[in-house]
Amino acid sequence: MMRAWVIRPERLGDPEHAMQLEQIEVPEPGPGEVLVRVMAAGVNYNAVWASMGLPVSIFRYTGYDFHIAGSDASGIVERVGPGVTRWEPGDEVVIHCNQSCGECAECNGLDPMACTQQKIWAYESNWGSFAEYCKVQAQQLLPKPPQLTWEAAASYGLTYFTAYRMLIDQAGIKAGDNVLVWGAGGGLGTFAVQLCALVGANAIAVVSSDDKVELVGELGAAAIIDRREFALSDPDTGERIFDEVKRFGKAVRAATGGVDPDVVFEHVGAATFYTSVFVCKPFGTIVICGATSGFNLDFDVRYLWMRQKRIIGSHFANAYQCHRANQLIIEGKIKPVLSRVFPFDECPAPHQLMKENQHVGKMVVLVGAEAEGQGAST
Ligand SMILES: NC(=O)c1ccc[n+]([C@@H]2O[C@H](COP(=O)([O-])OP(=O)(O)OC[C@H]3O[C@@H](n4cnc5c(N)ncnc54)[C@H](OP(=O)(O)O)[C@@H]3O)[C@@H](O)[C@H]2O)c1
C-alpha cells in the first residue's frame, strides 16, 4: 500500500476539500510501463480543474472511481514492466505528462499529440505524482538534470514544455520579435519570458503584483506592464471597455518602441482574448493553450481578417520537444522558478493558493524527499 492524495467523484470542489489522504494499493507496471518512486511532485492548474470537476469531471475519462493527480514529478525508477529496455531500477528521472498509444501512424510519423488515444497523464489518466509511487509510460521518462534538487527537478515539466511548444514550434519566435506574455509571473509565463530572452526576442511581460514585477525583470523581460492599471472589462457585466483596450495597446507600443507584438502568448482566455486579438500586429500570431478565466471567448473578428492575424491552439508537447527543452535545463540555459515547497501532508494547500491566484512561479510538494535541498549530484 502507499499514501496518496485522492480526489473522488462525491467530493468535487475546492482542492482543500476534494483532495484527501488515503491508503491505495501500489499499481503494477504493465507492458511498456514504469513504476517510479516519487521524490517530489509539481503543482499544476490541472489538479485544480480535476478537484473542481471543471469544465468536466475527469472521471468521464479515466475509468476509475478515484483519481491521483500530479502531472509533474522527479523520482527514481522502482520497477519496469515487460518490454522496457531503456530504463532500469535506480535511474533518476523527471516525467513528461503526454501519454499516447505508441503504435499508430501519428505516434510513429507525425506527432503523438495527434494520436486518438492521446491523454495528459494524471489528468485524463490516473496514477499521478501526489503519491509515494506513480505509474507512467516508459516514453514519458527524461533524465533528471543532475545539478537540480528533487524539488527543482519536479517543478518545471508541464508548464515549461507547454511554453516551449507554443513559442518555439507553434509560433516560431525569432530574434527581434516582440512577444506579449500574459500571466508572465505564473507557471507558463515565467518560462515564456526565459525562452524569449534565450532566442533574443523581447518579452513584454504582463503581471498584477509587485513581487511578480521584480521576478519577471530578473528572468529577462524586455518590458513590464502592470495590468492593475487597466480595466479591460466591466467587473460586473464582463462587457469590454474599448477605450481601456486601446489604452492597453498604446502601453504595449510604448514598451516595444512603437510597434504591435508579433506574437501574443495566451492562456488566460475570456478576460484577455479580445485584447490579445486587438493588439496583435498585422500577420501576427496569437498562440493559446488554456482559458483560466473562462473558455467562451469573444473577439472582434474584423481585427483578425482585415489584418490577417492567426490564432493557433497548442497543447502540452511531444516527447521530442520535451527532450529538447529538458536539455536546455541540463545545460543551465533555462532555470526552474520555484517559489514555495510544501511537505507531503500539506498537498491541498498550494492547490488552493493556485486557485486563488495567490502564488508566484511554481510550487512543489515533497513526497519521498525528506527535506529541501536533497538530490543534486553535481
Ligand atoms: N494545454 C496545456 O497543455 C496547458 C499547459 C499548462 C497550463 N495550461 C493552462 O494554462 C493556464 C495557466 O497555467 P499556469 O500554470 O501558468 O497558471 P498560473 O501559475 O496560475 O498562472 C496564470 C497567470 O494568469 C494570470 N491571470 C489570472 N487571471 C487573470 C486575468 N483575469 N487577467 C489577466 N491575467 C490573469 C495571473 O497573472 P497576474 O495576476 O500576475 O496577471 C497568473 O499568474 C491554466 O488554465 C492551465 O490549466 C494548459
The ligand as an SDF file (V2000), in Angstrom:
LIG
                    3D

 48 52  0  0  0  0  0  0  0  0999 V2000
   -2.9680   22.9850  -22.6500 N   0  0  0  0  0  0  0  0  0  0  0  0
   -1.8930   22.7990  -21.9270 C   0  0  0  0  0  0  0  0  0  0  0  0
   -1.0800   21.9400  -22.2550 O   0  0  0  0  0  0  0  0  0  0  0  0
   -1.6580   23.6200  -20.6930 C   0  0  0  0  0  0  0  0  0  0  0  0
   -0.4320   23.5010  -20.0110 C   0  0  0  0  0  0  0  0  0  0  0  0
   -0.2130   24.3030  -18.8840 C   0  0  0  0  0  0  0  0  0  0  0  0
   -1.2190   25.1480  -18.4260 C   0  0  0  0  0  0  0  0  0  0  0  0
   -2.4050   25.2150  -19.0880 N   0  0  0  0  0  0  0  0  0  0  0  0
   -3.4700   26.1190  -18.6160 C   0  0  0  0  0  0  0  0  0  0  0  0
   -2.9600   27.4370  -18.6910 O   0  0  0  0  0  0  0  0  0  0  0  0
   -3.4780   28.2170  -17.6080 C   0  0  0  0  0  0  0  0  0  0  0  0
   -2.3130   28.8780  -16.8500 C   0  0  0  0  0  0  0  0  0  0  0  0
   -1.4910   27.8750  -16.2630 O   0  0  0  0  0  0  0  0  0  0  0  0
   -0.3090   28.3320  -15.2840 P   0  0  0  0  0  0  0  0  0  0  0  0
    0.3250   27.0990  -14.7490 O   0  0  0  0  0  0  0  0  0  0  0  0
    0.5650   29.3580  -15.9410 O   0  0  0  0  0  0  0  0  0  0  0  0
   -1.1600   29.0260  -14.1260 O   0  0  0  0  0  0  0  0  0  0  0  0
   -0.7200   30.1360  -13.0500 P   0  0  0  0  0  0  0  0  0  0  0  0
    0.6200   29.8060  -12.4630 O   0  0  0  0  0  0  0  0  0  0  0  0
   -1.8990   30.2790  -12.1530 O   0  0  0  0  0  0  0  0  0  0  0  0
   -0.5280   31.4610  -13.9150 O   0  0  0  0  0  0  0  0  0  0  0  0
   -1.6210   32.0670  -14.5870 C   0  0  0  0  0  0  0  0  0  0  0  0
   -1.4610   33.5720  -14.5860 C   0  0  0  0  0  0  0  0  0  0  0  0
   -2.5880   34.1040  -15.2580 O   0  0  0  0  0  0  0  0  0  0  0  0
   -2.7640   35.4370  -14.8020 C   0  0  0  0  0  0  0  0  0  0  0  0
   -4.1910   35.7420  -14.7050 N   0  0  0  0  0  0  0  0  0  0  0  0
   -5.1130   35.1290  -13.9220 C   0  0  0  0  0  0  0  0  0  0  0  0
   -6.3110   35.7290  -14.0870 N   0  0  0  0  0  0  0  0  0  0  0  0
   -6.1330   36.7460  -14.9800 C   0  0  0  0  0  0  0  0  0  0  0  0
   -6.9880   37.7390  -15.5670 C   0  0  0  0  0  0  0  0  0  0  0  0
   -8.2800   37.8200  -15.2420 N   0  0  0  0  0  0  0  0  0  0  0  0
   -6.4440   38.6140  -16.4500 N   0  0  0  0  0  0  0  0  0  0  0  0
   -5.1330   38.5540  -16.7840 C   0  0  0  0  0  0  0  0  0  0  0  0
   -4.2720   37.6500  -16.2450 N   0  0  0  0  0  0  0  0  0  0  0  0
   -4.7820   36.7540  -15.3750 C   0  0  0  0  0  0  0  0  0  0  0  0
   -2.1010   35.5460  -13.4290 C   0  0  0  0  0  0  0  0  0  0  0  0
   -1.0860   36.5320  -13.5460 O   0  0  0  0  0  0  0  0  0  0  0  0
   -1.2530   38.0400  -12.9880 P   0  0  0  0  0  0  0  0  0  0  0  0
   -2.3930   38.0260  -11.9800 O   0  0  0  0  0  0  0  0  0  0  0  0
    0.0720   38.3560  -12.3790 O   0  0  0  0  0  0  0  0  0  0  0  0
   -1.5500   38.8670  -14.2080 O   0  0  0  0  0  0  0  0  0  0  0  0
   -1.4340   34.1840  -13.2150 C   0  0  0  0  0  0  0  0  0  0  0  0
   -0.0970   34.3180  -12.7630 O   0  0  0  0  0  0  0  0  0  0  0  0
   -4.3230   27.2720  -16.7530 C   0  0  0  0  0  0  0  0  0  0  0  0
   -5.6770   27.4350  -17.1010 O   0  0  0  0  0  0  0  0  0  0  0  0
   -3.8280   25.8920  -17.1470 C   0  0  0  0  0  0  0  0  0  0  0  0
   -4.8020   24.8920  -16.9850 O   0  0  0  0  0  0  0  0  0  0  0  0
   -2.6390   24.4760  -20.2270 C   0  0  0  0  0  0  0  0  0  0  0  0
  1  2  1  0
  2  3  2  0
  2  4  1  0
  4  5  1  0
  4 48  2  0
  5  6  2  0
  6  7  1  0
  7  8  2  0
  8  9  1  0
  8 48  1  0
  9 10  1  0
  9 46  1  0
 10 11  1  0
 11 12  1  0
 11 44  1  0
 12 13  1  0
 13 14  1  0
 14 15  2  0
 14 16  1  0
 14 17  1  0
 17 18  1  0
 18 19  2  0
 18 20  1  0
 18 21  1  0
 21 22  1  0
 22 23  1  0
 23 24  1  0
 23 42  1  0
 24 25  1  0
 25 26  1  0
 25 36  1  0
 26 27  1  0
 26 35  1  0
 27 28  2  0
 28 29  1  0
 29 30  1  0
 29 35  2  0
 30 31  1  0
 30 32  2  0
 32 33  1  0
 33 34  2  0
 34 35  1  0
 36 37  1  0
 36 42  1  0
 37 38  1  0
 38 39  2  0
 38 40  1  0
 38 41  1  0
 42 43  1  0
 44 45  1  0
 44 46  1  0
 46 47  1  0
M  CHG  2   8   1  16  -1
M  END
$$$$
